[in-house]
Amino acid sequence: MKILLTGGAGFMGSNMIHYLLREYKDVEIVNFDDLTYAGNLTNLSDIQDDPRYRFVKGNVADSKAVDAVVKGVDLVINYAAETHVDRSILEPKAFIDTNIYGAYNLLEAVRKHKIPKMVQISTDEVYGAVMEGESDEESKFEPRSPYSASKAAADHLCSSYAVTYDMPVIITHSCNFYGPYQFPEKLIPLFTMNLLEGKTVPVYGDGQQIREWIFTEDHCRAIDAIAQKGRLGETYNIGTGFRVPNMDVTRKLMELTGRGEDAIEYVKDRPGHDRRYAINSNKLRTEVGWEPKISFEDGLAQTVEWYRSNHQWVDACRTGSYKDYYKQQYVDR
Ligand code: TYD
């Protein structure tokens, strides 16, 4: 089975590559990634010489490169995305290029080369803020940030290709994930690093915004199960039901890092900040048979431990010095 992962050098993609190589002996993986700020080949340095793995540098917005890399694979999993809401507020264009145009290029290549399956990785943020109850797969899209709008547009494109061209596309909407290798701009890795380094953590607004959390390993298992058992043309929410205000996450992180009240700094709220996300993932559980296995307590403790032991990785992310590593290791590939 030859699998193309776009964005395989990022947080979710690199976790999935590790997962697939661990789980399957005769898998062949192509990682297509442009190594933008969040794509980091040191995430994969332990498996870079595995004969089942190949890296191709390229951007999903480049239709020719996408066409070439898609040809001949059995499955495409589209992880390539700009994902950070705060960045999308400052500079939306990259989100349009990568998230919308990238998905379009992949869909076109999958159509042309008659690839048996494509899984589009997306987010619960397309449903917008859910003040009460839960969003299910039939809920209306109400994106409220340039990031979620770009993902919603890509998802609509995927659904329309599934209907119009009878294409084998499956869409997933996941809640917030966390774990090792997440770029230290998102809540959990940013706060963890700040706390470990004796700095304060910037809590937006009153810190009572609610997010639903999934550990990366549980997410990998969900994508694997959906790719195997999900129905073509369908959408699946991937959620744990574990929902907490940001302040609760902050306090758990403070406990794990031994920090006190002085670590909290309330700062100006994010513009258009979605107050609450909550997804219903019954469809995934009943149809595909997936359940999360890792509790938030265990996942968070593992994550903090990983960041505590991988300072060098964080420093390389912050300074961009992993690019030099990339030049040394991959220049001839
Ligand atoms: P984030 O990790 O950016 O994910 P998303 O916005 O996609 O859910 O943020 C998670 C929550 O944490 C969100 O409600 C915003 C909040 N947050 C802060 O309070 N301070 C921060 O510095 C960051 C990055 C996020």
Residues whose N, C-alpha, C, O or C-beta is under 5 A from the ligand:
A	BS01	TYD	T83 V85 E185 K186 L187 P202 V203 Y204 Q209 N246 D274
